Amino acid sequence: MANKTSKKPAKVAKKAATKRVTAKAAKQRKTATRSSARKPTKAAAKKPPAHHAMPKASATKTKSPAVAAKPALLSGGNPQIAKDYGDAPVQAYIAAMPGWKRDVGLRLDALIVRTVPGVHKAVKWNSPLYGVEGQGWFLSIHCFTKYIKVAFFRGMSLRPVPPGESKSKDTRYLDIHEDDPLDEAQLAAWVKQASQLPGERM
């Protein structure tokens, strides 16, 4: 009987110890699982967050293009335009013509274009020039303080001869003042005649 009694407590103690070891191991496994869930793997650490996948829109505001400087006005209010060929420099000259002269400039340019389809244009010596390819320039415009001067380079060959005299034997002028009526029919006739004559080579 004594032997059986002594064996029983030993068995119970052994069972209790095993249970404690099992519980401790389970607790360690649980702690390790939580730690691994919190700590990312090396591969996960290298992967950038999803919000870095697309670049952010720039916060810098787009600046509006610089406004081109207005051409300076030379003596007599004549616009200073760089030498160039085509319609663009002529339109820049007309846009810079001061006051009432701008409207007259627009009317003159439109009349010339209507009268001589395909007319060639340029700005040289701060004056718009009009010509025909292969024939040279037949007309120019220039601003003065109180009037616009239209120069016909073969004016002496026009009929009737334009009224303004010139130091050049061939050139004649038409001066247009602010309150002068513009005889567009006569002007168109001079432009057409001038475009059919040999022009100036400049």
C-alpha positions in Angstrom: 0.0 0.0 0.0 2.8 2.4 0.9 4.5 1.8 -2.5 1.3 2.6 -4.4 0.7 5.8 -2.4 4.2 7.1 -3.0 4.0 6.4 -6.8 0.7 8.4 -7.2 2.0 11.8 -6.0 5.1 11.4 -8.2 2.9 10.7 -11.2 0.7 13.7 -10.5 3.8 15.9 -10.1 5.2 14.7 -13.4 1.9 15.4 -15.1 1.7 18.9 -13.7 5.3 19.7 -14.8 4.5 18.5 -18.3 1.4 20.7 -18.4 3.5 23.7 -17.3 6.1 23.1 -20.0 3.4 22.7 -22.6 1.7 25.9 -21.6 5.0 27.8 -21.6 5.8 26.6 -25.1 2.4 27.6 -26.3 2.8 31.0 -24.8 6.2 31.4 -26.6 4.7 30.4 -29.9 1.9 32.9 -29.5 4.4 35.7 -28.7 6.6 34.8 -31.7 3.5 34.9 -34.0 2.5 38.4 -32.8 6.1 39.6 -33.2 6.4 38.3 -36.8 3.0 39.9 -37.7 4.3 43.3 -36.5 7.7 43.1 -38.1 7.7 43.3 -41.9 9.8 41.0 -43.9 12.8 42.4 -45.9 10.9 42.1 -49.1 7.9 43.9 -47.7 10.2 46.7 -46.3 11.8 47.3 -49.7 8.4 47.7 -51.4 7.4 51.3 -51.5 4.0 52.3 -50.1 1.1 52.3 -52.6 0.7 56.1 -52.5 4.3 56.5 -53.9 3.4 54.6 -57.0 2.3 57.7 -58.9 4.2 61.0 -58.7 2.3 63.8 -57.0 1.1 66.7 -59.2 3.4 69.7 -59.1 2.3 72.4 -56.7 4.1 75.0 -58.9 1.7 77.2 -60.8 2.2 77.5 -64.5 3.4 81.0 -65.3 1.7 82.8 -68.2 4.0 83.5 -71.2 5.7 86.8 -71.0 3.9 89.6 -72.8 5.9 90.9 -75.8 7.3 94.3 -75.2 5.5 97.1 -77.2 7.8 98.5 -80.0 9.4 101.8 -79.2 8.2 104.9 -81.2 10.9 106.7 -83.0 10.9 110.3 -84.1 7.5 111.4 -85.4 5.8 108.4 -83.7 7.2 105.8 -86.2 7.2 102.3 -84.7 10.6 100.6 -84.4 10.3 97.2 -85.9 13.2 94.8 -86.7 13.9 94.0 -90.3 11.9 91.0 -91.3 9.9 89.5 -94.2 6.2 88.5 -94.3 2.9 89.6 -92.9 3.8 89.3 -89.2 6.3 92.3 -89.0 3.9 94.4 -91.1 1.0 93.7 -88.7 3.3 94.4 -85.7 4.1 97.8 -87.3 0.5 98.6 -87.8 -0.5 97.5 -84.3 2.1 99.9 -82.9 1.0 102.9 -85.0 -0.2 105.6 -82.6 -3.7 106.9 -82.4 -5.7 107.5 -85.6 -2.8 106.3 -87.7 -3.5 102.6 -86.7 -6.9 102.6 -88.3 -5.6 104.2 -91.5 -2.7 101.6 -91.5 -5.2 98.8 -91.3 -7.3 100.3 -94.2 -4.2 100.7 -96.4 -3.0 97.2 -95.7 -6.4 95.7 -96.5 -6.8 97.7 -99.7 -3.3 96.7 -100.9 -4.0 93.0 -100.2 -7.4 93.1 -102.0 -5.9 94.9 -105.0 -2.7 92.8 -105.4 -3.5 89.2 -104.4 -0.4 87.4 -103.2 1.4 90.7 -102.5 4.8 90.3 -100.7 5.4 92.2 -97.5 8.4 93.1 -95.4 9.6 95.7 -92.9 12.9 97.5 -93.6 14.2 100.7 -92.2 11.1 100.8 -89.9 8.8 101.0 -92.9 6.3 98.4 -94.3 7.1 97.5 -97.9 4.8 95.9 -100.5 6.0 94.2 -103.6 5.6 91.5 -106.3 7.9 88.5 -106.4 10.5 88.9 -109.1 9.6 92.6 -109.7 10.7 94.3 -106.4 9.0 96.7 -104.0 6.4 99.2 -105.4 5.1 100.9 -102.2 6.1 101.8 -98.6 4.4 103.4 -95.6 6.0 105.6 -93.0 4.6 107.4 -89.9 5.4 111.0 -89.3 4.2 113.3 -86.4 1.1 114.6 -88.2 0.6 112.4 -91.2 1.3 109.0 -92.9 3.5 109.0 -96.0 2.7 106.5 -98.7 5.6 106.3 -101.2 5.1 105.0 -104.7 8.6 104.2 -106.0 7.5 104.5 -109.7 5.1 107.3 -108.9 6.0 109.4 -111.9 4.7 106.6 -114.2 1.3 106.5 -112.5 -1.8 108.3 -113.8 -2.7 110.7 -112.4 0.7 111.3 -110.8 0.4 111.3 -107.0 0.7 114.8 -105.6 3.7 114.6 -103.3 7.1 115.5 -104.8 10.3 113.7 -103.9 14.0 114.2 -104.4 14.0 111.0 -106.4 12.9 111.6 -109.9 10.7 108.5 -110.0 9.2 108.5 -106.5 6.0 110.3 -105.6 4.2 110.6 -102.3 0.7 110.6 -100.9 0.5 112.2 -97.4 -2.5 111.3 -95.3 -3.5 113.5 -92.4 -5.9 112.7 -89.6 -8.9 114.5 -91.1 -8.2 113.8 -94.8 -10.8 111.8 -96.6 -9.3 108.6 -98.0 -10.1 108.2 -101.7 -9.9 104.4 -101.7 -10.9 104.1 -105.4 -8.0 106.4 -106.5 -5.6 104.7 -104.1 -6.5 101.2 -105.4 -5.9 102.4 -109.0 -2.5 103.7 -108.1 -1.6 100.5 -106.2 -2.7 98.3 -109.2 -0.7 100.4 -111.6 2.4 100.4 -109.3 2.3 96.7 -108.9 2.5 96.2 -112.6 5.7 98.3 -113.0 9.3 97.2 -112.2 9.8 97.8 -108.5 12.8 98.8 -106.3 15.4 96.3 -105.3 16.1 96.8 -101.6 
